[in-house]
Amino acid sequence: MSTPTDETLAQEHPIAPFLRMDRMPHIWCPTCGIGTVVKCFASALEETKIDLDKVSIVSGIGCTGRVAGYMKLDAFHATHGRAIPFATGLKLGRPELECVVFSGDGDLTGIGGNHFIHAARRNVDMTVICINNNNYGMTGGQMAPTTMPNQRTTTSPFGRKPVTEGMPMKVAELLASLQTPAYITRQALTRPKYINRAKKAIKKAFTYQMEHRCFSLVELLSTCPTNWGMTPIEALKWAEEKMMPYYELGEYKTPEQE
């Protein structure tokens, strides 16, 4: 059995140049997909060879909002639900910047839902990466607009009842229905083949923005084992057996279709 040498231990992680390493380790739970998305995003930045001084991240409140603090980029941590209007103002004031919004399903589809829809309708030149784990993660696992029918949360202990709580918001389908050019895709983070597709989707969305083609949404299905009350392995299995059939993966819209 080989042992690591001093030289091996001194090697830098491949995406370390894109991270504020002094803030590591991160706060995310085992099998939470947010760290995986950060790796995918950093890889996309590396492959596009963009000037990092021309990239800005805007995040909302919640677990995903911490991305802005970990990336070694100009970043803004907006108030709850206001990441997209903040990013819109940034894009209008500095149109030469590539603006990426990182936030969760609770932040973007709940208090920020109206901003989300109208940014897509206006075709604002930005990329939105939405981590969908079906609940408000950081605040304690409450029911979110994306919580599925009969899914239990801390505020729906008997499961979401559509009669009283309404049906979940399927954001990819909603935005794809707008008569505006856009790139809309939903991918997952449960196993390597899906993660590779997620990485390609993020790079594609970012490339569209660099070409000033359209608004882009990359919705990524993630586990939340802590708030789901599951082990990491159980959460991955549940996401594939319950979540992915309900939130179907795929590209819902591309600017070439217009």
Secondary structure, 3 states (H helix, E strand, C coil): CCCCCHHHHHCCCCCHHHECHHHCCCCCCCCECHHHHHHHHHHHHHHHCCCHHHEEEEECCCCHHHHHHHECCEEEECCCCCHHHHHHHHHHHCCCCEEEEEEEHHHHHHHCHHHHHHHHHCCCCCEEEEEECCEECCCCCEECCCCCECCCECCECCCECHHHHCCCCCHHHHHHCCCCCEEEEEEECCCHHHHHHHHHHHHHHHHHHHCCCCEEEEEEECECHHHHCCCHHHHHHHHHHHHHHHCCCEEEECHHHC
